[in-house]
Amino acid sequence: QGAIVLLITDGLEREVGDDLAKEMDILHRSCRRLIWLNPLLGFEGFEAKARGIRTMLPHVDEFRPVHSLEAVADLCRALSGDGREATDPRRWLEAA
């Protein structure tokens, strides 16, 4: 219950069904903080349009890039503090 979970995936699942949302909900409720690390966020113009991405976003606390050493350093800083405003997954759902 007190764990911070790092989920590393691009979210481009081929077959997205109700099970994905259900499993993400279970994972989210079983930890203190669920952080999704997505390498696609490193690309300019990224939009959360894929069904897998849109299915997973409501179940994560943070949505962060993991495409560079700088992104990993930002993650380390975030894990040692707060600073979650810029990584709020809801802003990606609103933008798409």
N, C-alpha and C positions, 0 to 999 in steps of 0.2 A: 504493500500500500504506500510506502514511502519512497519507492524507487523513481528515479528519473530514467525514462526509456528513450533511447535514440533509435528512430526508425529510418533506415537509409534505403530509399527507393525513388525511382523517377515517377511512379504513379501511373505508368502507362500499361496497366494490366490489360490483358487481351480479353478476358471474360469477366466482366463485372456484374455480379448479381447481388441479391439481397444479403448473401453471406458476408460479403466484404464489409458492408456497413455494420452488420451485427458483430463481426469479429473485431472491427475497429472500436466499436463501443465497449466491448468487453475489455479490450486492451487498455483503453483510456480510463475506464473506471477502476482498473486494477493497479494503477500507478498514480503517483503524485503529479507528475508532469510528463507529457508525451510530446517529444520534439521530433518533427519530421524533417530530415535532412534530404533535400532534393537537388541533385546535380544540375537539373534543368534550369533552376533559378539563376544560374550563372549566365544564361543567355539573355541578351537584351531583347525585349519584346515578348518575353515569356507571358503566356496567358493560361489561366487555369481552366481550359476548355475540355480536356479529356475527361471522360466519364469516371475513370478510376480516381483521378485527382479530385474531382468535385465530390465524389462519394467519401473520400478519406478526410478532406479538409475540416468538416464540422466536428471531427473527433480528435483533433490535435490541439495542443495548447500553443505551439509555435511552429512556424513554417520557415525553415532557414535554408540558404544555399550551402552546398558542400562541394564546390567545384574548384577550390583553390586553397592554398595554405593560409591565405588571409581569411577565408571563410571559416576554416578550422580554428584559427586564432580567435575570431569573433565568437565562435561557439564556446571556446574555453573561457573567454571573458564572461559570457552570458551564464555559463554554468556556475561561475564563482560569484555572480551578482544577480541582478534582475534584468532590466533593459529589454523587456519583451514587446514593447509597444510597436516597434517596426516589424516584428515578426508575427503579428496577430494574423492568423489564417483567414479571419472573416473579411479582411480587405481584398483578398484574392477572389473570394466568392462574389463580392460586390462588383469587382472590376470586370469579370467575364460576362 
